[in-house]
Amino acid sequence: MEDASTELTLVHKWVLGVLVIGIAAYVYGVFQLEWAINEMAGVFIVIAILTSLISKMGANEMVAEFMNGCKSVVYGALIIGMARSIVVVMENGMVLDTIVQGMATVLEPFSSVMGAVAMFVGNGLFNLIVTSGSGQAAIVMPIMTPLADLMDVPRQVAVQAYSLGDGFTNIITPLSGVLMATLAIAGVPWSKWIKFAIPLMLIWYVIGTIYIVVGVLIDWGPM
């Protein structure tokens, strides 16, 4: 808002101090105390409560602000939940095993190097449909992990193939809410953007392919 005050008040400083201490506790807990999701979430709840107390925010206003913040992550949470439900159905219905066997049969003539590259390219194509990184991981990784073992591809390379495939095509898929929202704000048509983005993406794919090949050849993975 244009009429909002830009002065850094004492309340702002206290809130920033609470945030810094909270993040420091978060980092220390994760690396030194092996905190899990519950402990990490608890830190942010404490930060939110202390912030509301410092700013003299009422309980109703604090809940309202909390709900406003949740709105931005609900979509991602729903995508993850839906993706997980797909994996459960695939696992219990033995569909996942059939898919792995079918893909292993198709990729059997390929060497481990070509198989890893095929996983990289295939994951990029899948990312055009499922743009959520977490949701895509929930669906793809249960397939790619046993497939990598069957093709003698290091699991670290399989994870990297997923990461690169997930990232590169994000800049062209029209199903990405973030991309389409950004283009809309910038006033750039998707058809115009795609002409610029595809050559850049192809360059990334060439570099990514080299990276994947080297990873297989050096048997990249935990020592």
N, C-alpha and C positions, 0 to 999 in steps of 0.2 A: 504494500500500500504506500502511496506517495506521501501520505501524512503521518506515516509511522515514524516514531522517534529512532534516531540512529545513535543516541547516546548510550555508552556502555555504563550501566548503572551498577550499584553494589549488588543488587539482586541478580543481575546478569552474571556478574563475576562469581557469586556463590554457586549459581547453577552450573556454570562452566567448570568450577572446581569439583563439584559433585560428579559431573560427567567424566572428567579426567581421572579422578580417584576410582570411579566405577570401572572404567575401561582398564585401568592398571590392575585392579583386582581381578577382572575378567581374564586378562592375559596371564597373570600369575597363576590363577586357579587352573587354567587349561593346561599350561606347560609344567607346572610344579605339583599340582594337587590332582591332576587327571580328572578335572570336572567333566561331567556329561551335560546333556541338553538341559536337564532340570536345573542344575546349578547355574548354568549360563543364563537361562531365562530368568532365574531368580535375581541375578545381578541387575538386569534391566528393569525388573519390577521395582526393586529398591530405588534405583535411580529415578524412576517415574514418580514414586511416592515422595521422595525427598525433594524433587523439583517442585511438585505441587505444594508441598508445605512451605518451601522457601518463598515461592511466588504468591503465597496466600490464596491459592486456588481452592475453591470449594470442591466437595466430593462430586457433585453432579457435573461440574465443569471439567474436572479431571477425567471422569468416565467418558464424557463427550469427546474430549480431545484424544483419549485413548482409542475410542471407536473410529475417529477420523483417521488416525494413524493406521489402524488395522485395515481400512478400506483398500489401501495400496498393496497389501500382501495377500488379501483373500483370494484373488484370482490365481496367484501362484500356488497357494495351498490347495485350492480345488483341483488344479492341474496335476499336482503331485498325487493327491488322493485318487483321482481318476486313473492316472498312469499305474499306480500301485494295484488298483482293482483289476486292471487288465493283466498285470503280471500274475496275480493270484489265480485268475481264471485260466491263464495259459499254463501255469504250473500244475494246478489240480486236474486240469483236463488233459494233461500230457501233451499239450500242443507245443510247449516250449521245446521238449525233446525232439519232436517231429521237425520243428523249424531248424534246430541245430543240426540234426542229421541231414536234412535236405540241403542246407547251406554248405555243410562239410562235403557232401557229395558233389555239389556244383563246383566248389573250389578245390576239390581233390587234385585236378591236373596242375594247379598252380603251385609254385614254390612258396615257401614261407614268406619270402619278400613280396611276391605278387599278391599273396593272400592278405598280407597286412595292408598293402595299398588298396586292395579291393574293399577291405573293411573301412578304411579311411574315406574312400569315395562314397561307398554305400551309406555310411553314417551321415555324410553331408547331404545326400539326397533325402534321407529320412528326416533330417532337420528342417527341410522345407515344409514338412507337414506338422511335426511336433516341435514347436519352437522353444518350449520350456526346457532349460538345461537339466533341471532336477527331474522333470517328468520323463524326458528322453533317456536319462541315465537309468531310471527305474525300469524302462522297457528294454533298452538296448543292451545294457551291460550283462544281464543274465543270459543273453544270447552270445555276446562277443567273448565272454570269459571262457566258457567251454570250447567255443569255436577256436579261440587262440590256442588252447591246450592241444586240440586235435591237429592243428596245423603247425605246431611247434613254433608259434609266435610268442615271444616274451609277453607276459601279461602287462608289463609296464608299457610296452609298445601299443598293445591293444587299448589301454587307457588313453594313451596319447592320441591314437587314431580317433577315439571318441571325442576327445577334447578339441582337436583341430576340426574335425567334421562338424561338431556342434557350433563352433565359433564362426567359421568362414561364411557359411551360407546365411547367417543371421542378417547380413547386410543387403540381401536381395529378396528374402521371402516376404510375400505380401500378407502372410498370416501372422507376422510379428507385430503385436500391438505397439511395442516401443518404436519400431521402425516407422510404421505408418503414422503414428502420432507425431513423431519428430518431423517427418516429411510434410505433414499437414501444417504444423506450426511454421515451418520454414517456407511453405508455399511452393514446394517442389513436387511436381507430379511423379508418381512411381515410374511411369513409362520413361520419363526423362532421367530419373535417377538410375534406372537399371542399365542404361547405356554407359554410364560412367562407372558403375559398380562392378559389372561383369568382368571387364579387363583386369581390374584390381584383384578381384577374387581369383581369377585364373592364375595370376602371378603368385598369390598366396598358396594356391594348390600345388604349383610347381615346387615352391620352397618346402611346403609341407610333405610332399611326396619324397623329396630328397631326405628330409629329416626322418621320415618313417623307415626308408630303406637303410639308412645308416644305423638306426636303432636296432633293426633286425640283424644286420651284419655284425654288430659288436655285441649282440645278445644283451641289450640294455635292460637292466633290472636291478633289484636290490642285491648288494654284494653278500 
